[in-house]
Amino acid sequence: MATTNMRYEESSLIDKKSHNNYIEKIYYFERIDIIVLYEQNMKKVVIYSGVDLSWIQDIDCQSNILAIEYCTERNVIAISLADLNIVFFEGKIFAKKEETTQIKTRLHVPQTQKCLRYIHRKTGGDLLFTASVSGSIFAFNLQDLFN
């Protein structure tokens, strides 16, 4: 079995934004080339350019953030919140600093959803799977939600 020698090389990209708590999760959404993160127990999503790590914008949410997912075919970012809502923001707005964040729709859920996973299906509609703190798994048809 071959071994790989890995070497640490420091990046020249630097996050110049100050943070109020440790970073809970960080995501990279390749299709729209952005980096999205949120801090522990915070109500703000921070959006950076995937090219140079420059800050694009913050999204203020009404409750603490639990999970984030990018729904490619719908071009929306789904954000699960502690107040039993999943909000969907239009993905195209993240490309430009001048545009304001628009909520496309919201979904009230029966339990706190800690995990989100988007699945694109060619037939039968796109699905957003969620997992709750009680161990329940839900599947929401996004075609039904957005129509």
N, CA, C and O of each residue as an XYZ file, in Angstrom:
588
protein
N       0.839     -1.163      0.000
C       0.000      0.000      0.000
C       0.895      1.240      0.000
O       1.827      1.344      0.797
N       0.608      2.156     -0.881
C       1.411      3.373     -0.991
C       1.031      4.369      0.101
O      -0.136      4.511      0.465
N       2.035      5.041      0.602
C       1.772      6.088      1.588
C       1.914      7.440      0.920
O       2.697      7.609     -0.014
N       1.159      8.386      1.402
C       1.209      9.732      0.861
C       1.832     10.652      1.888
O       1.406     10.711      3.042
N       2.830     11.354      1.453
C       3.434     12.353      2.335
C       2.661     13.645      2.190
O       2.587     14.222      1.105
N       2.089     14.091      3.287
C       1.322     15.329      3.261
C       2.138     16.409      3.939
O       2.823     16.180      4.936
N       2.040     17.589      3.363
C       2.750     18.724      3.915
C       1.776     19.858      4.136
O       0.919     20.121      3.292
N       1.900     20.521      5.251
C       1.074     21.682      5.539
C       1.659     22.889      4.805
O       2.847     23.188      4.922
N       0.805     23.572      4.048
C       1.212     24.814      3.414
C       0.189     25.869      3.767
O      -1.005     25.704      3.516
N       0.659     26.939      4.344
C      -0.230     28.000      4.771
C      -0.776     28.745      3.562
O      -0.044     29.057      2.623
N      -2.064     29.023      3.603
C      -2.713     29.750      2.517
C      -2.464     31.243      2.674
O      -2.284     31.745      3.783
N      -2.458     31.928      1.569
C      -2.313     33.386      1.616
C      -3.666     34.061      1.860
O      -3.720     35.269      2.086
N      -4.753     33.293      1.815
C      -6.084     33.843      2.063
C      -6.300     33.993      3.558
O      -6.044     33.064      4.324
N      -6.772     35.159      3.976
C      -6.947     35.433      5.397
C      -8.354     35.960      5.641
O      -8.826     36.862      4.950
N      -9.010     35.381      6.635
C     -10.327     35.854      7.074
C     -10.091     37.067      7.971
O      -9.590     36.934      9.088
N     -10.455     38.245      7.475
C     -10.212     39.481      8.224
C     -11.395     39.877      9.094
O     -11.336     40.875      9.812
N     -12.466     39.100      9.031
C     -13.673     39.417      9.799
C     -13.523     38.886     11.230
O     -13.000     37.792     11.440
N     -13.980     39.658     12.193
C     -13.917     39.184     13.576
C     -15.112     38.268     13.856
O     -16.177     38.422     13.259
N     -14.921     37.324     14.760
C     -15.966     36.375     15.108
C     -16.265     36.476     16.603
O     -15.382     36.790     17.401
N     -17.523     36.208     16.974
C     -17.954     36.330     18.357
C     -17.924     35.014     19.128
O     -18.055     35.003     20.352
N     -17.753     33.918     18.417
C     -17.740     32.606     19.039
C     -17.001     31.669     18.095
O     -16.613     32.070     16.998
N     -16.804     30.427     18.515
C     -16.106     29.533     17.592
C     -17.016     29.150     16.433
O     -18.241     29.180     16.553
N     -16.406     28.790     15.316
C     -17.157     28.450     14.114
C     -17.704     27.035     14.275
O     -16.955     26.070     14.421
N     -19.025     26.942     14.245
C     -19.721     25.664     14.424
C     -19.589     24.798     13.169
O     -19.211     23.630     13.254
N     -19.900     25.374     12.006
C     -19.838     24.632     10.733
C     -19.394     25.574      9.630
O     -19.650     26.777      9.671
N     -18.721     24.997      8.643
C     -18.319     25.732      7.455
C     -18.651     24.867      6.243
O     -18.436     23.655      6.256
N     -19.171     25.498      5.206
C     -19.586     24.798      3.988
C     -18.988     25.502      2.784
O     -18.749     26.710      2.812
N     -18.748     24.737      1.725
C     -18.370     25.316      0.436
C     -19.385     24.841     -0.584
O     -19.580     23.639     -0.760
N     -20.034     25.782     -1.255
C     -21.010     25.453     -2.288
C     -20.383     25.765     -3.638
O     -20.340     26.913     -4.080
N     -19.897     24.704     -4.278
C     -19.105     24.843     -5.506
C     -19.871     25.526     -6.634
O     -19.315     26.368     -7.338
N     -21.110     25.179     -6.807
C     -21.869     25.694     -7.948
C     -21.956     27.221     -7.956
O     -21.955     27.837     -9.022
N     -22.032     27.832     -6.772
C     -22.079     29.294     -6.707
C     -20.793     29.872     -6.100
O     -20.704     31.075     -5.854
N     -19.809     29.017     -5.863
C     -18.468     29.393     -5.423
C     -18.485     30.322     -4.210
O     -17.900     31.405     -4.230
N     -19.165     29.878     -3.160
C     -19.175     30.646     -1.915
C     -18.844     29.738     -0.734
O     -19.058     28.527     -0.774
N     -18.322     30.353      0.304
C     -18.069     29.683      1.570
C     -19.070     30.257      2.565
O     -19.217     31.474      2.678
N     -19.748     29.383      3.277
C     -20.787     29.783      4.220
C     -20.430     29.203      5.581
O     -20.061     28.034      5.687
N     -20.542     30.018      6.614
C     -20.274     29.505      7.952
C     -21.208     30.148      8.958
O     -21.814     31.191      8.713
N     -21.300     29.482     10.102
C     -21.994     30.085     11.227
C     -21.273     29.693     12.505
O     -20.613     28.656     12.580
N     -21.416     30.549     13.506
C     -20.754     30.349     14.787
C     -21.717     29.686     15.772
O     -22.934     29.723     15.590
N     -21.157     29.084     16.806
C     -21.976     28.407     17.811
C     -22.921     29.402     18.485
O     -22.526     30.504     18.866
N     -24.188     28.978     18.620
C     -25.226     29.750     19.309
C     -25.405     31.162     18.762
O     -25.679     32.092     19.520
N     -25.251     31.324     17.452
C     -25.403     32.640     16.838
C     -26.552     32.625     15.838
O     -27.002     31.569     15.392
N     -27.008     33.814     15.502
C     -28.138     33.985     14.591
C     -27.704     34.615     13.269
O     -28.504     35.256     12.588
N     -26.441     34.431     12.912
C     -25.922     35.075     11.711
C     -25.146     34.081     10.859
O     -24.302     33.340     11.363
N     -25.441     34.072      9.560
C     -24.688     33.296      8.582
C     -23.720     34.269      7.906
O     -24.105     35.375      7.525
N     -22.477     33.854      7.765
C     -21.463     34.697      7.136
C     -21.118     34.089      5.781
O     -20.824     32.898      5.680
N     -21.157     34.930      4.732
C     -20.912     34.477      3.363
C     -19.604     35.085      2.850
O     -19.392     36.294      2.942
N     -18.729     34.227      2.308
C     -17.457     34.658      1.726
C     -17.364     34.209      0.273
O     -18.017     33.248     -0.132
N     -16.558     34.903     -0.495
C     -16.234     34.487     -1.853
C     -15.346     33.254     -1.782
O     -14.418     33.196     -0.976
N     -15.631     32.274     -2.622
C     -14.795     31.087     -2.675
C     -13.471     31.332     -3.364
O     -12.541     30.539     -3.216
N     -13.367     32.415     -4.114
C     -12.146     32.722     -4.862
C     -11.054     33.275     -3.957
O      -9.916     32.808     -3.984
N     -11.409     34.273     -3.157
C     -10.378     34.973     -2.399
C     -10.700     35.149     -0.911
O      -9.992     35.873     -0.210
N     -11.745     34.505     -0.430
C     -12.172     34.577      0.963
C     -12.582     35.986      1.384
O     -12.579     36.310      2.572
N     -12.933     36.819      0.409
C     -13.413     38.157      0.770
C     -14.852     38.047      1.270
O     -15.645     37.258      0.754
N     -15.171     38.845      2.276
C     -16.501     38.845      2.861
C     -17.492     39.387      1.850
O     -17.239     40.407      1.210
N     -18.638     38.695      1.702
C     -19.703     39.164      0.815
C     -20.816     39.791      1.631
O     -21.180     40.945      1.403
N     -21.358     39.045      2.577
C     -22.431     39.583      3.407
C     -22.727     38.662      4.576
O     -22.301     37.507      4.605
N     -23.469     39.200      5.544
C     -24.008     38.423      6.651
C     -25.512     38.313      6.447
O     -26.144     39.228      5.919
N     -26.075     37.199      6.863
C     -27.527     37.041      6.862
C     -27.949     36.916      8.313
O     -27.545     35.982      9.006
N     -28.752     37.846      8.766
C     -29.280     37.784     10.124
C     -30.529     36.918     10.127
O     -31.443     37.121      9.329
N     -30.556     35.960     11.026
C     -31.696     35.053     11.147
C     -32.436     35.351     12.450
O     -31.885     35.960     13.367
N     -33.687     34.913     12.518
C     -34.524     35.218     13.682
C     -34.242     34.308     14.875
O     -34.736     34.556     15.975
N     -33.453     33.259     14.664
C     -33.186     32.294     15.726
C     -31.815     31.668     15.488
O     -31.212     31.879     14.436
N     -31.322     30.906     16.451
C     -30.024     30.255     16.296
C     -30.034     29.285     15.122
O     -31.032     28.618     14.852
N     -28.916     29.223     14.441
C     -28.766     28.396     13.243
C     -28.327     26.992     13.651
O     -27.437     26.815     14.482
N     -28.981     25.996     13.037
C     -28.680     24.599     13.356
C     -28.032     23.853     12.195
O     -27.202     22.972     12.420
N     -28.394     24.189     10.961
C     -27.849     23.492      9.796
C     -28.093     24.340      8.551
O     -28.990     25.183      8.524
N     -27.279     24.103      7.522
C     -27.392     24.821      6.251
C     -27.205     23.816      5.125
O     -26.422     22.875      5.249
N     -27.922     24.017      4.031
C     -27.767     23.178      2.837
C     -28.065     24.023      1.602
O     -28.935     24.893      1.639
N     -27.351     23.771      0.515
C     -27.594     24.449     -0.751
C     -28.372     23.507     -1.667
O     -27.934     22.387     -1.928
N     -29.512     23.957     -2.147
C     -30.362     23.171     -3.046
C     -30.082     23.642     -4.469
O     -30.631     24.647     -4.920
N     -29.227     22.908     -5.166
C     -28.675     23.366     -6.437
C     -29.727     23.662     -7.501
O     -29.694     24.726     -8.118
N     -30.642     22.754     -7.720
C     -31.613     22.930     -8.801
C     -32.616     24.046     -8.509
O     -33.185     24.621     -9.437
N     -32.831     24.348     -7.272
C     -33.738     25.441     -6.880
C     -32.981     26.741     -6.660
O     -33.589     27.805     -6.543
N     -31.659     26.660     -6.603
C     -30.783     27.796     -6.339
C     -31.209     28.550     -5.076
O     -31.350     29.773     -5.079
N     -31.407     27.789     -4.005
C     -31.747     28.367     -2.705
C     -30.845     27.762     -1.641
O     -30.377     26.631     -1.770
N     -30.611     28.530     -0.594
C     -29.891     28.038      0.564
C     -30.908     27.833      1.673
O     -31.606     28.767      2.068
N     -30.987     26.606      2.174
C     -31.913     26.258      3.258
C     -31.170     26.396      4.586
O     -30.059     25.891      4.742
N     -31.798     27.084      5.536
C     -31.200     27.276      6.851
C     -32.197     26.800      7.902
O     -33.297     27.341      8.014
N     -31.807     25.786      8.668
C     -32.635     25.283      9.753
C     -32.379     26.124     10.997
O     -31.232     26.368     11.373
N     -33.468     26.565     11.633
C     -33.363     27.437     12.801
C     -33.941     26.769     14.039
O     -34.780     25.874     13.938
N     -33.497     27.202     15.187
C     -33.938     26.628     16.458
C     -35.411     26.907     16.756
O     -35.991     26.259     17.627
N     -36.026     27.856     16.052
C     -37.435     28.199     16.300
C     -38.411     27.345     15.486
O     -39.561     27.737     15.289
N     -37.952     26.176     15.013
C     -38.770     25.221     14.246
C     -39.136     25.723     12.853
O     -40.198     25.385     12.330
N     -38.263     26.529     12.253
C     -38.448     26.978     10.872
C     -37.233     26.615     10.049
O     -36.105     26.599     10.543
N     -37.483     26.324      8.783
C     -36.418     26.236      7.786
C     -36.710     27.362      6.809
O     -37.778     27.399      6.198
N     -35.761     28.280      6.660
C     -35.940     29.392      5.736
C     -35.096     29.138      4.493
O     -34.011     28.563      4.567
N     -35.615     29.577      3.355
C     -34.947     29.377      2.068
C     -34.613     30.744      1.481
O     -35.508     31.537      1.187
N     -33.328     31.014      1.314
C     -32.858     32.267      0.738
C     -32.450     32.037     -0.708
O     -31.875     31.000     -1.039
N     -32.746     32.999     -1.564
C     -32.351     32.886     -2.966
C     -30.839     32.867     -3.076
O     -30.166     33.752     -2.550
N     -30.298     31.859     -3.759
C     -28.854     31.688     -3.887
C     -28.177     32.713     -4.758
O     -27.010     33.033     -4.531
N     -28.873     33.243     -5.752
C     -28.234     34.170     -6.696
C     -27.778     35.457     -6.030
O     -26.872     36.116     -6.540
N     -28.369     35.830     -4.921
C     -28.035     37.092     -4.284
C     -26.659     37.080     -3.647
O     -26.121     38.145     -3.341
N     -26.075     35.916     -3.438
C     -24.800     35.857     -2.750
C     -23.627     36.256     -3.635
O     -22.512     36.439     -3.145
N     -23.869     36.389     -4.920
C     -22.797     36.728     -5.843
C     -22.397     38.200     -5.745
O     -21.272     38.551     -6.099
N     -23.286     39.058     -5.274
C     -23.006     40.495     -5.271
C     -23.271     41.084     -3.897
O     -24.277     40.775     -3.259
N     -22.371     41.922     -3.456
C     -22.506     42.550     -2.146
C     -23.652     43.555     -2.104
O     -24.219     43.797     -1.039
N     -24.000     44.140     -3.239
C     -24.992     45.216     -3.253
C     -26.421     44.719     -3.055
O     -27.272     45.459     -2.560
N     -26.686     43.490     -3.432
C     -28.056     42.994     -3.382
C     -28.443     42.576     -1.966
O     -27.601     42.133     -1.185
N     -29.706     42.722     -1.654
C     -30.175     42.336     -0.331
C     -30.639     40.888     -0.338
O     -31.051     40.353     -1.368
N     -30.566     40.281      0.809
C     -30.962     38.894      0.966
C     -32.480     38.788      0.931
O     -33.174     39.505      1.651
N     -32.990     37.898      0.098
C     -34.425     37.702     -0.033
C     -34.808     36.309      0.438
O     -34.219     35.318      0.007
N     -35.789     36.235      1.317
C     -36.326     34.931      1.711
C     -37.323     34.516      0.635
O     -38.285     35.231      0.353
N     -37.082     33.364      0.046
C     -37.979     32.875     -1.005
C     -39.217     32.215     -0.389
O     -40.337     32.425     -0.853
N     -39.004     31.425      0.650
C     -40.117     30.800      1.370
C     -39.613     30.299      2.708
O     -38.410     30.299      2.969
N     -40.520     29.879      3.540
C     -40.145     29.283      4.820
C     -41.031     28.075      5.071
O     -42.130     27.969      4.527
N     -40.542     27.176      5.894
C     -41.240     25.942      6.197
C     -41.218     25.747      7.706
O     -40.149     25.713      8.316
N     -42.398     25.619      8.309
C     -42.474     25.332      9.739
C     -42.407     23.815      9.911
O     -43.134     23.080      9.243
N     -41.543     23.353     10.796
C     -41.338     21.917     10.998
C     -41.770     21.529     12.416
O     -41.768     22.367     13.318
N     -42.140     20.262     12.611
C     -42.690     19.847     13.911
C     -41.659     19.701     15.027
O     -42.013     19.732     16.206
N     -40.387     19.542     14.666
C     -39.325     19.335     15.656
C     -38.069     20.075     15.200
O     -37.943     20.455     14.036
N     -37.153     20.271     16.129
C     -35.876     20.904     15.806
C     -35.103     20.020     14.831
O     -34.889     18.838     15.101
N     -34.685     20.586     13.702
C     -33.984     19.844     12.653
C     -32.505     20.200     12.681
O     -32.127     21.328     12.366
N     -31.662     19.230     13.062
C     -30.225     19.462     13.202
C     -29.426     19.134     11.947
O     -28.265     19.528     11.833
N     -30.038     18.412     10.996
C     -29.330     18.017      9.782
C     -30.217     18.275      8.577
O     -31.428     18.055      8.623
N     -29.597     18.748      7.487
C     -30.299     18.949      6.215
C     -29.482     18.290      5.122
O     -28.253     18.357      5.127
N     -30.174     17.649      4.177
C     -29.486     17.076      3.020
C     -30.400     17.167      1.813
O     -31.523     16.664      1.833
N     -29.912     17.811      0.761
C     -30.670     18.003     -0.473
C     -30.335     16.884     -1.461
O     -29.173     16.513     -1.628
N     -31.371     16.358     -2.109
C     -31.200     15.323     -3.137
C     -31.954     15.762     -4.378
O     -33.159     16.007     -4.331
N     -31.230     15.859     -5.499
C     -31.871     16.189     -6.780
C     -32.242     14.886     -7.479
O     -31.405     14.005     -7.680
N     -33.513     14.788     -7.843
C     -33.974     13.618     -8.590
C     -34.517     14.094     -9.928
O     -35.237     15.090     -9.990
N     -34.178     13.395    -10.987
C     -34.641     13.787    -12.322
C     -36.147     13.621    -12.466
O     -36.793     14.363    -13.206
N     -36.702     12.642    -11.755
C     -38.155     12.464    -11.773
C     -38.656     12.423    -10.340
O     -37.979     11.898     -9.456
N     -39.807     12.959    -10.113
C     -40.405     12.889     -8.788
C     -40.123     14.076     -7.892
O     -40.587     14.110     -6.752
N     -39.376     15.047     -8.380
C     -39.137     16.248     -7.586
C     -37.917     16.160     -6.699
O     -37.496     15.073     -6.303
N     -37.350     17.316     -6.390
C     -36.204     17.413     -5.503
C     -36.670     17.249     -4.059
O     -37.770     17.671     -3.702
N     -35.821     16.631     -3.230
C     -36.182     16.387     -1.839
C     -35.187     17.056     -0.902
O     -33.989     17.117     -1.181
N     -35.701     17.552      0.202
C     -34.865     18.018      1.291
C     -35.126     17.085      2.469
O     -36.208     17.083      3.055
N     -34.106     16.292      2.803
C     -34.206     15.403      3.953
C     -33.729     16.167      5.183
O     -32.757     16.920      5.122
N     -34.416     15.964      6.288
C     -34.020     16.593      7.542
C     -34.025     15.524      8.629
O     -34.747     14.531      8.542
N     -33.209     15.746      9.649
C     -33.173     14.832     10.788
C     -33.352     15.644     12.052
O     -32.697     16.665     12.261
N     -34.259     15.163     12.893
C     -34.608     15.915     14.099
C     -33.828     15.410     15.309
O     -33.161     14.376     15.255
N     -33.928     16.161     16.395
C     -33.256     15.779     17.635
C     -33.865     14.520     18.251
O     -33.227     13.867     19.078
N     -35.094     14.173     17.857
C     -35.735     12.970     18.399
C     -35.391     11.719     17.585
O     -35.810     10.615     17.934
N     -34.629     11.892     16.502
C     -34.261     10.753     15.663
C     -35.179     10.549     14.479
O     -34.997      9.590     13.729
N     -36.152     11.410     14.285
C     -37.057     11.300     13.135
C     -36.403     11.876     11.886
O     -35.669     12.862     11.946
N     -36.686     11.238     10.753
C     -36.204     11.729      9.463
C     -37.418     12.146      8.649
O     -38.396     11.407      8.545
N     -37.340     13.345      8.073
C     -38.420     13.877      7.244
C     -37.899     14.089      5.836
O     -36.708     14.330      5.640
N     -38.784     14.002      4.855
C     -38.441     14.308      3.467
C     -39.480     15.294      2.944
O     -40.676     15.001      2.938
N     -39.023     16.451      2.509
C     -39.912     17.480      1.982
C     -39.694     17.602      0.485
O     -38.563     17.767      0.028
N     -40.779     17.523     -0.279
C     -40.710     17.681     -1.727
C     -40.649     19.173     -2.024
O     -41.605     19.901     -1.759
N     -39.520     19.630     -2.576
C     -39.347     21.066     -2.816
C     -40.223     21.585     -3.936
O     -40.558     22.770     -3.955
N     -40.599     20.731     -4.867
C     -41.498     21.169     -5.930
C     -42.845     21.573     -5.319
O     -43.412     22.599     -5.693
N     -43.350     20.778     -4.393
C     -44.590     21.106     -3.706
C     -44.429     22.378     -2.864
O     -45.330     23.216     -2.817
N     -43.286     22.512     -2.208
C     -43.050     23.658     -1.333
C     -42.981     24.975     -2.117
O     -43.485     26.001     -1.659
N     -42.366     24.942     -3.282
C     -42.166     26.184     -4.043
C     -43.285     26.494     -5.017
O     -43.264     27.547     -5.656
N     -44.265     25.605     -5.150
C     -45.393     25.879     -6.043
C     -46.559     26.459     -5.264
O     -47.603     26.755     -5.845
